[in-house]
Amino acid sequence: MGVAVQANLMTLVVADAKRRGIKPEQHDIIVRAPGAVKHFRETLVDPKVIAAYSDVELHLRLREIWGQFCLMGWLFSLSSADKAVNFGVLPNGLEMHCETSLQVKDAEIRGFLWKMLFEQRRRLDPAYEKTPAFAKEKELASQIPAQGFGKPIKKLTGEQLLFLSCEYAGMLAAIRWTMNPKLPWAAPGIMEVGESPFT
C-alpha cells in the first residue's frame, strides 16, 4: 500500500507542479516514483479525475495523500523529510510499529484533527460560540497541544488550517486501514473523528 500511496503522491505532485508552471523537483513536496505498483492498483488516482479537479481540489487532495505518505513512513520509522524514502525498495528487516504504538498514534491524530475541526468551526460559524456544547468543546480543545507549521493551531491562517486538516485526515485514514486492513482503503467514515477527541 505504501507503494500505491507513493505513486498517487507522485502523480498529484506532477499535476500540481504542471499547473503552477514549475518542475516537479521544485515542488515543496519532494517524492520519487516508486516503480511498478503491483498491489492495490485499484487505489490509484485516475488521471481523468485529477484533470477534472479545480486548483483548490487538487491541492487539498495532494495534502491528503501527503498525510497518507507521511503516516506510511512513520509505520516503518522512516522520515518523510528524507528524500530517499521509496516504498518500492524498502530495506530488508524493517518492522512496523507494534499495535499499542498504532493505537497511541491513532488517538493522537484523531485528537489533533478534532482540534483543527473545532477551530475551523469556531472561525466559520458565528453561532457556534452561543451553543450549549461550545464551552465544553473549547475546554477539550485546550487540552490538545496540537501545532502546525511551527505554530499553535489557533494561530494558523485559514489556508494553513485547511491544508493541515487534509493531511491529518489522510493520516487518520491510513492508520485506521493499517489497524484493520479488511476495510476498503477509502471506506466511508474512515476519516471521521467523532464528537469527542478522547473516545
Secondary structure, 3 states (H helix, E strand, C coil): CHHHHHHHHHHHHHHHHHHHCCCHHHCCCCCCCCCCCCCCHHHCCCHHHHHHCCHHHHHHHHHHHHHHHHHHHHHCCCCCCCCCCCHHHCCCCCCCCCHHHHHHHHHHHHHHHHHHHHHHHHHHCCCHHHCCCHHHHHHHHHCCCCEECCEEHHHCCHHHHHHHHHHHHHHHHHHHHHHCCCCCCCCCCCCCCCCCCCC
